[in-house]
Amino acid sequence: MLSDACALQVNFFEDHTKVVLSPDGQDYLVTYINSQRQAVSYRLLQFRHFGCHADIAQRLAYARRELENIINVTGQAV
């Protein structure tokens, strides 16, 4: 069980897409909202086993880099 976890939403202003990471039992749920406001959700484990669409992978990589930058500014390890 993921305790004290919260959701993280990253908005991409250039195309109005969003990526939301939220706890879901023993895993995380990744919800991708495209520019037409259509949402699709995947378990993070699905991506580890089967991969994901390049658009989602690029946005997740960006979100990770930005989150690492925020954590590094506060002096904590990632």
TABEL-V479951 format. One record per residue. N is the residue number from 0. PHI is phi as a letter, one per 30 degrees, with the letter a starting at -180 (NA if undefined). OMEGA is omega in radians with two decimals (* if undefined). Layout:
n: {N | N}
phi: {PHI | PHI}
omega: {OMEGA | OMEGA}
This chain:
n: {0 | 1 | 2 | 3 | 4 | 5 | 6 | 7 | 8 | 9 | 10 | 11 | 12 | 13 | 14 | 15 | 16 | 17 | 18 | 19 | 20 | 21 | 22 | 23 | 24 | 25 | 26 | 27 | 28 | 29 | 30 | 31 | 32 | 33 | 34 | 35 | 36 | 37 | 38 | 39 | 40 | 41 | 42 | 43 | 44 | 45 | 46 | 47 | 48 | 49 | 50 | 51 | 52 | 53 | 54 | 55 | 56 | 57 | 58 | 59 | 60 | 61 | 62 | 63 | 64 | 65 | 66 | 67 | 68 | 69 | 70 | 71 | 72 | 73 | 74 | 75 | 76 | 77}
phi: {NA | d | c | h | c | b | d | b | c | c | c | c | d | d | b | i | d | b | b | b | c | b | d | b | i | d | b | c | c | c | c | c | c | d | d | c | i | c | c | b | c | b | d | e | d | e | d | d | d | c | i | a | d | e | e | d | d | d | d | d | d | d | e | d | e | d | d | d | d | d | d | d | d | d | i | c | d | c}
omega: {3.11 | -3.08 | 3.10 | 3.14 | 3.10 | -3.13 | 3.06 | 3.09 | 3.09 | 3.11 | 3.10 | -2.98 | -3.08 | 3.13 | 3.07 | 3.04 | -3.14 | 2.99 | 3.13 | 3.07 | -3.12 | 3.14 | 3.14 | -3.11 | 3.14 | -3.05 | 3.02 | 3.07 | 3.08 | 3.09 | 3.11 | 3.10 | -3.07 | -3.06 | 3.06 | 3.12 | 3.04 | -3.09 | 3.02 | -3.09 | 3.13 | 2.95 | -3.14 | 3.11 | 3.08 | 3.14 | 3.14 | -3.09 | -2.98 | -3.08 | 3.14 | 3.14 | -3.09 | 3.13 | -3.13 | -3.14 | 3.13 | -3.13 | 3.08 | 3.11 | 3.10 | 3.14 | 3.13 | 3.13 | -3.12 | 3.10 | 3.08 | 3.11 | 3.13 | -3.13 | -3.14 | 3.10 | -3.14 | 3.06 | -3.13 | 3.10 | 3.12 | *}
